[in-house]
Amino acid sequence: MPDMAAIEGVLNYEKHDYIYFCARAEMDGRHNFARTLNEHNRNAQEYHRALDRMKIRK
């Protein structure tokens, strides 16, 4: 069963024009959102560099 915060988030969602998301390089469980593919690719590159530094990705 979802908690109340999850239900509230669905019922009272924030309208936006983001179409991409990527985990943050800070590995804090949050995401960076992007409006364009170029912006998303920059976020993804930053995340991949963080994975490489942690030796998680080859």
QUIMODA-V820079 format. One record per residue. RES is the residue in one small letter. PHI is phi in whole degrees, 0 to 359 (NA if undefined). OMEGA is omega in radians with two decimals (* if undefined). D_LAST is the distance of its C-alpha to the last C-alpha in Angstrom with 1 decimal. Layout:
res={RES | RES}
phi={PHI | PHI}
omega={OMEGA | OMEGA}
d_last={D_LAST | D_LAST}
This chain:
res={m | p | d | m | a | a | i | e | g | v | l | n | y | e | k | h | d | y | i | y | f | c | a | r | a | e | m | d | g | r | h | n | f | a | r | t | l | n | e | h | n | r | n | a | q | e | y | h | r | a | l | d | r | m | k | i | r | k}
phi={NA | 293 | 281 | 298 | 297 | 294 | 295 | 299 | 298 | 287 | 287 | 237 | 293 | 269 | 282 | 204 | 242 | 285 | 235 | 232 | 214 | 210 | 303 | 280 | 295 | 287 | 56 | 258 | 83 | 257 | 229 | 262 | 249 | 222 | 266 | 237 | 295 | 299 | 296 | 298 | 298 | 296 | 298 | 294 | 298 | 297 | 296 | 296 | 297 | 296 | 297 | 298 | 298 | 272 | 57 | 266 | 240 | 273}
omega={3.11 | 3.11 | -3.06 | 3.14 | 3.13 | 3.13 | 3.11 | -3.14 | 3.12 | -3.08 | -3.09 | -3.07 | 3.11 | 3.10 | -3.14 | 3.12 | 3.06 | 3.08 | 3.13 | 2.98 | -3.09 | 3.08 | -3.12 | 3.12 | 3.14 | 3.12 | -3.09 | 3.13 | 3.14 | -3.09 | 2.95 | 3.14 | -3.07 | 3.10 | -3.08 | 3.10 | 3.11 | 3.12 | 3.11 | -3.13 | 3.07 | 3.10 | -3.13 | 3.11 | 3.11 | 3.11 | 3.13 | 3.08 | 3.10 | 3.10 | 3.12 | 3.12 | -3.13 | -3.12 | 3.10 | -3.05 | 3.11 | *}
d_last={37.2 | 35.6 | 36.9 | 39.3 | 36.8 | 34.8 | 38.1 | 39.3 | 36.1 | 36.8 | 40.5 | 40.3 | 37.2 | 36.7 | 37.2 | 34.7 | 33.2 | 29.5 | 27.7 | 24.0 | 22.2 | 18.8 | 17.9 | 18.6 | 16.2 | 18.8 | 17.7 | 21.4 | 21.7 | 23.1 | 22.1 | 22.7 | 24.9 | 25.5 | 28.4 | 26.8 | 23.7 | 23.2 | 23.4 | 21.0 | 18.4 | 18.8 | 18.3 | 15.1 | 13.7 | 14.9 | 13.3 | 9.8 | 10.5 | 11.7 | 8.7 | 6.8 | 10.1 | 10.3 | 7.1 | 6.8 | 3.8 | 0.0}
